[in-house]
Amino acid sequence: MRVAALLAMACVFEVVVAAPTVVPCTGAGPLLVEVTLGGKPLRFMFDTALPGDGRIDEEVAKELGLASAGILPTDADGGGIPLVKGEKFGFGGQNFDTVTLWSVPLGAMKQPAEQRIDGAIGWQLLKGRVYTVDLANRKIIIDDEPLKDAGAPGVAELIAEEQSPSIPISIGGVESRATLNSGNMMGLVVPNAMKSKLELTKEPWVSGKIGNGQSIKRARLKTPMTIGGVTTPMTGIEFLDVWESPNMGFLAMEPFAFTFDLKNQRVRIMEPANKPKAARYGVAFDAEQSPPRIVRIFDLSIADKAGLREGDAIKSINGVEVKTQQEILGAMKAPKVTVVVERDGKPVTVEMSRE
């Protein structure tokens, strides 16, 4: 996709609140930010992979009467993405006279009011600024303090020609760059072509499907990943042919905070010192198997640290046998759970708490 035309469009802004500005994010999944556009309150997702100023649901754009800003060309045949011009856009005390947004179908008006997402903020909206997307603490911090420690572990160069920001990553000893994509609600996704290069604990297993029916296959590396020069305990990956290179989705980014220095074209990854209590245990089940089996343990989650393992067969939760997805989800709402699983033919009891 060619985005030069969009990125070249200027966005005039006026900083109203003195730095640092802390913008709280709502929701339990993607980072949601309350915004205003032409005086109307809306809810946007903050998407670290979205180029330019952002996007808006096409029906919402029509309802607001946003003027056309042309077409963003995407192919040689004249195809492209419609653009609209938004005036008086603001979030977290940051006010913009005008923004240029992709106008795309998001189905916002079909969503329940409390879940409705009207659009997304792009990672380059804060042009020339320095800001931190702290996924661990669900907030955005705008402080404009440049990253001075170039070359230090965790600090990497932002590559100017990339549409979306990426960071160096070593996956099982294979060096690459991973796109930072908080709008993708998966973990670290790698193309199937990388499989032959990686040392895995066992053959990948199916852990889900995407909308087009393509299977998501889960795997574990024999050695932890190094992200931006920072060694982590993370070993979980997903194989999926959607992107040509590794894609670091929300669940892989969630334990960290990412600082984007758009003044000096740098990005930093770090693990915040003070993290809130986890809102979920971090485990996914396949209830179509009998008994239900764990197909995914989120890296660094409560379930990961407690000792649950992918492949465990669920026998009971809090002393009650569970057989369906609804029964499992209901039982896992408890702030404390005792899970009995079968592993290698033997019962294993694991206790977990979100308190």
Phi and psi in degrees as a GROMACS rama.xvg file:
@    title "Ramachandran Plot"
@    xaxis  label "Phi"
@    yaxis  label "Psi"
@TYPE xy
-92.6781  122.64  ARG-2
-118.994  9.4228  VAL-3
-58.1733  -40.1128  ALA-4
-61.5938  -41.1444  ALA-5
-69.4795  -44.4185  LEU-6
-68.727  -22.4146  LEU-7
-79.4221  -15.4712  ALA-8
-72.2275  126.82  MET-9
-75.3981  147.862  ALA-10
-123.415  112.632  CYS-11
-88.2892  127.591  VAL-12
-136.126  158.691  PHE-13
-128.659  122.641  GLU-14
-80.2304  119.717  VAL-15
-95.7716  -40.8578  VAL-16
-99.6991  131.102  VAL-17
-64.0216  145.067  ALA-18
-70.2885  152.504  ALA-19
-79.1628  146.717  PRO-20
-110.528  127.773  THR-21
-105.776  121.35  VAL-22
-108.932  108.331  VAL-23
-70.4689  146.56  PRO-24
-111.291  140.917  CYS-25
-98.309  179.06  THR-26
83.3087  169.408  GLY-27
-111.876  -12.8976  ALA-28
-105.467  -112.375  GLY-29
-61.6737  156.589  PRO-30
-73.408  115.619  LEU-31
-107.301  137.983  LEU-32
-126.069  134.284  VAL-33
-78.6253  126.692  GLU-34
-128.144  167.785  VAL-35
-127.403  142.229  THR-36
-137.658  112.344  LEU-37
60.8111  30.576  GLY-38
87.8029  -7.79794  GLY-39
-93.8503  130.111  LYS-40
-74.9166  134.846  PRO-41
-138.345  169.82  LEU-42
-122.439  121.481  ARG-43
-116.631  149.394  PHE-44
-87.1959  146.744  MET-45
-94.7685  113.965  PHE-46
-113.637  107.551  ASP-47
-71.9229  -7.44762  THR-48
-104.057  -5.55309  ALA-49
-84.7868  118.143  LEU-50
-68.1111  158.866  PRO-51
73.3539  -153.793  GLY-52
-77.5835  -36.5874  ASP-53
152.311  -165.613  GLY-54
-139.94  163.058  ARG-55
-143.351  148.026  ILE-56
-61.5926  134.618  ASP-57
-62.5072  -34.1837  GLU-58
-71.1364  -36.3793  GLU-59
-65.9721  -40.3069  VAL-60
-60.8213  -40.7466  ALA-61
-66.303  -42.4105  LYS-62
-60.3107  -37.2236  GLU-63
-82.5572  -10.0063  LEU-64
69.7544  35.1141  GLY-65
-71.65  134.572  LEU-66
-74.3279  150.057  ALA-67
-67.5891  143.523  SER-68
-120.04  22.4953  ALA-69
96.7109  -158.01  GLY-70
-126.599  136.197  ILE-71
-88.778  109.493  LEU-72
-63.8467  137.427  PRO-73
-124.912  -10.3631  THR-74
-152.688  170.319  ASP-75
-73.5305  -13.9634  ALA-76
-90.2935  8.5576  ASP-77
93.0699  1.38898  GLY-78
-72.2988  156.58  GLY-79
-176.767  -177.193  GLY-80
-104.93  126.703  ILE-81
-62.777  139.823  PRO-82
-114.077  146.508  LEU-83
-128.816  155.846  VAL-84
-103.764  123.118  LYS-85
-108.692  139.068  GLY-86
-115.19  148.822  GLU-87
56.9598  61.7758  LYS-88
-99.9607  134.932  PHE-89
-149.849  150.284  GLY-90
-157.281  139.464  PHE-91
53.9595  33.5014  GLY-92
84.5976  -1.1518  GLY-93
-96.0501  122.315  GLN-94
-117.797  133.125  ASN-95
-121.353  129.475  PHE-96
-63.361  -46.3535  ASP-97
-142.088  148.605  THR-98
-134.916  153.535  VAL-99
-112.17  121.274  THR-100
-120.639  142.779  LEU-101
-67.4779  136.003  TRP-102
-105.763  105.134  SER-103
-135.671  154.64  VAL-104
-73.8661  118.481  PRO-105
-117.946  -7.68273  LEU-106
69.563  25.9167  GLY-107
-59.1881  -41.9362  ALA-108
-73.4186  -12.0046  MET-109
-92.2818  -5.89689  LYS-110
-87.0423  149.528  GLN-111
-57.4284  145.606  PRO-112
-54.0199  -39.3628  ALA-113
-75.1594  -13.1737  GLU-114
-112.584  -2.22698  GLN-115
-65.4511  132.078  ARG-116
-119.782  115.996  ILE-117
-86.9587  -18.5454  ASP-118
178.817  -161.703  GLY-119
-147.446  146.191  ALA-120
-89.8612  132.258  ILE-121
-84.8962  157.54  GLY-122
-70.2831  -15.9102  TRP-123
-102.191  10.5934  GLN-124
-59.7064  -40.8482  LEU-125
-87.7416  62.447  LEU-126
-59.747  134.503  LYS-127
72.1859  13.21  GLY-128
-112.371  175.98  ARG-129
-126.557  124.347  VAL-130
-146.117  155.196  TYR-131
-117.408  128.809  THR-132
-99.5006  101.487  VAL-133
-95.6004  91.9484  ASP-134
-70.1324  -33.4723  LEU-135
-61.1771  -39.9685  ALA-136
-105.412  6.73421  ASN-137
53.7341  58.3143  ARG-138
-155.733  159.66  LYS-139
-117.085  131.063  ILE-140
-118.039  121.674  ILE-141
-108.744  109.089  ILE-142
-127.725  -11.9458  ASP-143
59.8358  19.4389  ASP-144
-87.7443  111.968  GLU-145
-61.5972  151.291  PRO-146
-78.1939  114.766  LEU-147
-98.2262  -11.6635  LYS-148
-96.2984  53.7593  ASP-149
-58.906  134.88  ALA-150
91.1374  -11.9135  GLY-151
-75.5192  155.611  ALA-152
-54.915  132.419  PRO-153
95.1134  -12.4323  GLY-154
-110.105  127.523  VAL-155
-135.366  160.955  ALA-156
-77.6286  138.115  GLU-157
-84.2563  124.429  LEU-158
-82.8038  117.829  ILE-159
-59.5364  -36.0426  ALA-160
-81.1791  -5.61841  GLU-161
-76.1948  139.291  GLU-162
-68.1446  -39.7173  GLN-163
-122.357  147.738  SER-164
-69.365  145.773  PRO-165
-135.684  166.156  SER-166
-138.341  144.647  ILE-167
-61.3424  142.756  PRO-168
-144.985  141.624  ILE-169
-113.602  113.065  SER-170
-109.496  104.052  ILE-171
58.056  33.734  GLY-172
87.6423  -6.21098  GLY-173
-90.7792  120.19  VAL-174
-84.2521  135.949  GLU-175
-158.829  -171.436  SER-176
-126.171  139.626  ARG-177
-113.383  128.55  ALA-178
-66.8101  136.32  THR-179
-88.7131  110.441  LEU-180
-132.474  81.0315  ASN-181
-69.7095  -11.4607  SER-182
-83.7159  -9.60905  GLY-183
-95.4116  117.512  ASN-184
-86.0376  34.1026  MET-185
-113.735  -170.402  MET-186
-95.8011  -133.595  GLY-187
-87.8468  113.462  LEU-188
-102.832  128.713  VAL-189
-124.878  150.052  VAL-190
-69.7358  153.008  PRO-191
-59.0867  -26.8536  ASN-192
-62.7277  -20.3543  ALA-193
-80.8704  -13.6628  MET-194
-56.0118  -42.7823  LYS-195
-67.2081  -16.4252  SER-196
-92.8837  -9.57005  LYS-197
-108.438  144.316  LEU-198
-92.9651  115.139  GLU-199
-111.259  156.34  LEU-200
-69.8677  -30.2065  THR-201
-164.909  175.449  LYS-202
-60.7285  139.111  GLU-203
-58.4495  148.397  PRO-204
-122.475  155.471  TRP-205
-71.977  126.747  VAL-206
-121.012  2.84042  SER-207
162.116  -176.254  GLY-208
-138.949  156.579  LYS-209
-102.39  178.039  ILE-210
-57.2427  -33.1145  GLY-211
-84.3444  6.3379  ASN-212
90.731  -5.57424  GLY-213
-67.5603  134.752  GLN-214
-77.6412  140.081  SER-215
-93.7621  126.178  ILE-216
-111.861  129.365  LYS-217
-94.3501  148.145  ARG-218
-153.389  165.243  ALA-219
-124.348  134.037  ARG-220
-78.7387  152.123  LEU-221
-75.134  -22.5141  LYS-222
-128.047  148.408  THR-223
-66.1508  162.007  PRO-224
-84.5101  153.223  MET-225
-115.593  122.268  THR-226
-117.006  118.26  ILE-227
59.7989  28.4894  GLY-228
85.9589  0.460026  GLY-229
-104.905  120.29  VAL-230
-77.1376  131.567  THR-231
-121.208  165.572  THR-232
-80.526  1.48618  PRO-233
-72.6829  130.642  MET-234
-130.138  -7.81594  THR-235
-83.057  134.424  GLY-236
-137.689  162.416  ILE-237
-121.037  137.349  GLU-238
-98.2121  125.389  PHE-239
-161.847  132.321  LEU-240
-92.4886  76.9727  ASP-241
-118.488  -44.2341  VAL-242
-112.674  152.017  TRP-243
-79.4265  -15.5579  GLU-244
-136.802  169.756  SER-245
-55.4717  142.752  PRO-246
-129.413  117.841  ASN-247
-93.7216  98.9366  MET-248
-81.0769  -176.363  GLY-249
-54.8311  -45.9997  PHE-250
-67.3688  -27.2371  LEU-251
-81.2104  -30.4822  ALA-252
-81.8539  -22.6904  MET-253
-55.3086  -35.279  GLU-254
-73.1733  -5.19828  PRO-255
-121.06  172.993  PHE-256
-122.284  138.343  ALA-257
-120.287  124.194  PHE-258
-102.386  124.101  THR-259
-105.164  112.178  PHE-260
-98.5154  92.5926  ASP-261
-82.1806  -2.06824  LEU-262
-78.5355  -43.6421  LYS-263
-113.005  8.90999  ASN-264
56.6264  55.4537  GLN-265
-134.498  159.51  ARG-266
-139.306  144.793  VAL-267
-129.135  139.044  ARG-268
-112.217  135.414  ILE-269
-152.464  156.298  MET-270
-96.9648  116.143  GLU-271
-58.5671  143.872  PRO-272
-68.364  -38.8037  ALA-273
-111.465  105.787  ASN-274
-106.38  144.13  LYS-275
-73.3159  168.186  PRO-276
-66.4116  141.502  LYS-277
-64.8025  141.688  ALA-278
-86.3979  -12.6946  ALA-279
-146.976  165.348  ARG-280
-79.8234  -26.2004  TYR-281
84.7568  50.0903  GLY-282
-144.863  141.138  VAL-283
-124.25  143.555  ALA-284
-118.934  156.563  PHE-285
-113.633  101.578  ASP-286
-82.3648  -4.77643  ALA-287
-75.4229  -18.4743  GLU-288
-85.7566  154.745  GLN-289
-127.68  113.644  SER-290
-72.648  164.642  PRO-291
-57.1853  143.762  PRO-292
-121.242  151.871  ARG-293
-79.8742  123.572  ILE-294
-107.914  -13.7577  VAL-295
-152.801  129.358  ARG-296
-115.084  121.764  ILE-297
-69.3182  135.01  PHE-298
-58.7801  137.088  ASP-299
66.8508  13.8796  LEU-300
-83.4988  173.595  SER-301
-59.379  -44.6364  ILE-302
-62.8728  -38.6077  ALA-303
-63.2912  -48.4344  ASP-304
-71.5808  -27.0017  LYS-305
-77.5736  -21.3939  ALA-306
110.334  6.60776  GLY-307
-67.6359  150.888  LEU-308
-133.989  146.983  ARG-309
-61.4544  132.273  GLU-310
103.04  -16.6095  GLY-311
-61.5466  137.148  ASP-312
-93.5954  127.174  ALA-313
-80.5607  120.587  ILE-314
-97.4699  -44.7443  LYS-315
-158.622  157.572  SER-316
-130.026  122.595  ILE-317
52.7496  41.6119  ASN-318
80.0201  1.67261  GLY-319
-113.439  129.772  VAL-320
-66.3968  134.083  GLU-321
-121.539  136.371  VAL-322
-126.601  -22.6621  LYS-323
-115.544  163.907  THR-324
-60.4919  -40.3334  GLN-325
-64.1741  -40.6849  GLN-326
-64.383  -40.8232  GLU-327
-65.8153  -49.2008  ILE-328
-61.4867  -40.0488  LEU-329
-63.1014  -44.5833  GLY-330
-66.4678  -33.9179  ALA-331
-78.8326  -0.95819  MET-332
-76.5315  -16.1956  LYS-333
-65.6532  142.955  ALA-334
-68.1312  -20.275  PRO-335
-134.171  135.673  LYS-336
-137.476  145.84  VAL-337
-113.204  116.492  THR-338
-110.18  125.42  VAL-339
-103.72  122.471  VAL-340
-122.486  163.314  VAL-341
-108.083  124.659  GLU-342
-132.913  121.576  ARG-343
54.1451  37.668  ASP-344
80.7593  4.0633  GLY-345
-123.515  146.511  LYS-346
-74.8275  138.24  PRO-347
-131.273  131.212  VAL-348
-106.011  128.426  THR-349
-126.989  129.064  VAL-350
-106.53  137.648  GLU-351
-136.703  151.319  MET-352
-144.59  139.733  SER-353
-102.271  5.73861  ARG-354
